[in-house]
């Protein structure tokens, strides 16, 4: 089953947004598409502050748990030269034809990182749909004193079934931002006919989720850092309300993850 949610921004105020559970991941496809404007600031209730534009404000629970893969990040076992259509990894993977992966650069050019589509997988050998444009090296040297020098390009899995997607163009460099934090405000209680001071604190359990177009590039003094996921002021770890990100891919961002 394929599901698409379009939203300018999302505000989870004490409630929960769930797309799969940690022990029961979602098996269908879910795309949450953020369509908001970079000029529309999202405010908290009762003048409690601002979350910023194009935001997923988590002041309750956020569960995003897609189908797990046996490997989400690994290394090349042998050098993959420019022109090759086949790479060999250090371990077998359960990736399949049509999945997308990223191969990291092993030189000084970040733009030599390559996005590839898989044609076939046999254990640790992955065949690609097109030849590599750049070489991705593996160097392994063992010295007489026992020290080992090892450098190897990495391969990361991208194609996950739960996705957050930014709709604006890449040239705008202003994607979505997930904010997991707390705030306090007055809430009117109808039963007692009084304002009650109420505290909201978020948590996020995220695994096997793809984030496409995250982060917000703002080149101005005294601006907050608008990375893709901002976790703030949650206090000590809580086993009943844990916050973590596991085996997820961050794809085509405008700021750090």
Secondary structure as UniProt FT lines:
FT   STRAND          2..7
FT   STRAND          10..12
FT   STRAND          16..19
FT   TURN            22..23
FT   STRAND          29..34
FT   TURN            38..39
FT   STRAND          42..43
FT   HELIX           45..47
FT   STRAND          50..52
FT   STRAND          55..58
FT   STRAND          61..65
FT   STRAND          73..76
FT   TURN            82..83
FT   STRAND          86..89
FT   TURN            97..98
FT   STRAND          100..103
FT   HELIX           110..112
FT   STRAND          114..122
FT   TURN            123..124
FT   STRAND          125..128
FT   STRAND          138..142
FT   TURN            144..145
FT   STRAND          148..152
FT   STRAND          154..157
FT   STRAND          162..166
FT   HELIX           170..172
FT   STRAND          176..180
FT   STRAND          182..189
FT   TURN            190..193
FT   STRAND          194..201
FT   STRAND          203..207
FT   STRAND          209..212
FT   TURN            221..222
FT   STRAND          229..231
FT   STRAND          244..246
FT   STRAND          249..251
//
